Amino acid sequence: MAGALTCLCACTQQQGRDVLEQFGNGKPSELFQTSVDRLATLSMRDNLQSLYLLMNKLYLRNPNQWKLSGYVDAATAERQIRIAIEQRQPLPQLGNRRDLAALSYALSPEFRGDRVGAFIYAIGSMLITAHGGRTEFYMTDTIDPLFVNNAARNIEKATWMLSQRQDANGVLLLFSNEISEEGSNLSFAVEFGKIVARLDLLAELLDERYRRIGLNYAQSLLLMNFLPVQ
C-alpha cells in the first residue's frame, strides 16, 4: 500500500512538473488562445514558411526573376518579400494591388517585373486577408471558415495556372514542377498541397466550432434553459 502511494505521489509530481514546463515553454499570450486559435496561429506560421520555401525554389528555377526585382541578390529579394507580406506593406512593382488583384496581375503576360516575388507576395497577402488580416489569433478574434476555404481553392487554381501560363512564344511564365525522361520534380505541387491541406483542416474545425455554438444555443431555446454567464 505504501509503495502504491509513493508511486502515485511521484507520478502526480511528475505530471505537475510537465504542466509547469509546458507553461514555461509557451508564451504568456497563449493563455488567451483557445485550441482552435492556437491551431490557426500555427497553421498560418507553417503556411507562410511553406510559401517562403516555394519562393526560394522558384528563384532557383527562375534565376532571371530576382534580377528584375531591383535587389542585389535573391536572398535580399526574398527577405524584402517576407517583410512586405508580414507587415502588410505594398509591393512597389504591383502598385497598390493585393490579394486576388495582385495574383491575377502576377500571372498575366503583361506583368514585366519579378514574377516570383509578385506571385508569392500575392498568395501571402491573400492568406492573411482570408484570416481577417491577422497572423496570430486569440479568443476575441473571428475567422470566417468560408474565406479560409476560398483561399484554399484559390491556391489550387493558382498552382494550376503556375504550371500552365505561357508567354506569346509558348514559354512558361515561371518554371516549377518538371516531368521529363530523366525523372519528375513535383516538389512545388507537394508544398502547395500542404498549404491547401492545412487550410481545409482549419476551415473544417472553424465550421464545426461555430456550428456547435449555434446548436448549443438552439438546444438552450428548445429546453428553455438560460445561457450561463460565468
Residue pairs with C-beta under 8 A, 6 or more apart in sequence:
29 136
29 138
30 38
32 138
32 139
33 41
33 137
33 138
33 139
34 139
36 205
36 206
36 209
37 137
37 138
37 139
37 141
38 137
39 202
39 205
40 131
40 137
40 143
40 202
40 206
41 135
41 136
41 137
43 198
43 199
43 201
43 202
44 127
44 128
44 131
44 135
44 136
44 137
45 135
46 194
46 198
47 127
47 195
47 198
47 199
48 85
48 86
48 124
48 127
48 135
50 191
50 192
50 194
50 195
51 85
51 120
51 123
51 124
51 127
51 195
52 78
52 82
52 120
53 191
54 120
54 188
54 191
54 192
55 78
55 81
55 116
55 117
55 120
56 74
56 78
57 176
57 187
57 188
57 191
58 65
58 116
58 119
58 120
58 174
58 176
58 188
59 65
59 66
59 74
59 77
59 78
59 116
60 74
61 174
61 175
61 176
62 115
62 116
62 174
62 175
63 74
65 114
65 115
65 116
65 117
65 174
66 73
66 74
66 77
66 114
66 116
66 117
68 112
68 113
68 114
68 115
69 77
69 80
69 93
69 113
69 114
69 117
70 114
71 77
71 80
77 114
77 117
80 117
81 91
81 117
81 120
81 121
81 124
83 89
84 90
84 91
84 121
85 120
85 121
85 124
85 125
85 128
86 135
88 125
88 128
88 133
90 96
90 98
91 102
91 117
91 118
91 121
93 113
93 114
93 117
93 118
94 102
94 105
94 106
94 113
94 118
94 121
94 122
97 105
97 122
98 122
98 125
98 126
98 129
99 122
99 125
99 126
99 129
100 122
100 126
100 154
102 118
102 121
102 122
102 125
102 126
103 119
103 122
103 123
103 126
103 154
103 158
105 111
105 118
105 122
106 115
106 118
106 119
106 121
106 122
107 115
107 119
107 158
107 161
107 162
107 165
107 173
109 165
109 167
109 168
109 173
111 118
115 173
115 174
116 174
119 158
119 162
119 174
123 155
123 158
126 151
126 154
127 151
128 134
128 135
129 147
130 147
130 148
130 150
130 151
131 137
131 143
131 147
131 148
132 141
132 142
132 143
132 144
132 147
134 141
137 143
143 202
143 206
144 206
145 202
145 203
145 204
145 206
145 207
145 210
146 203
148 199
148 202
148 203
148 206
149 199
149 200
149 203
151 199
152 195
152 196
152 199
152 200
152 203
155 192
155 195
155 196
155 199
156 192
156 196
159 188
159 189
159 192
162 174
162 176
162 188
163 172
163 176
163 177
163 189
165 172
165 173
165 174
166 172
166 173
167 173
176 188
176 189
177 184
177 185
177 186
177 187
177 188
177 189
178 184
178 185
179 185
179 186
217 227
219 225
220 226
220 227
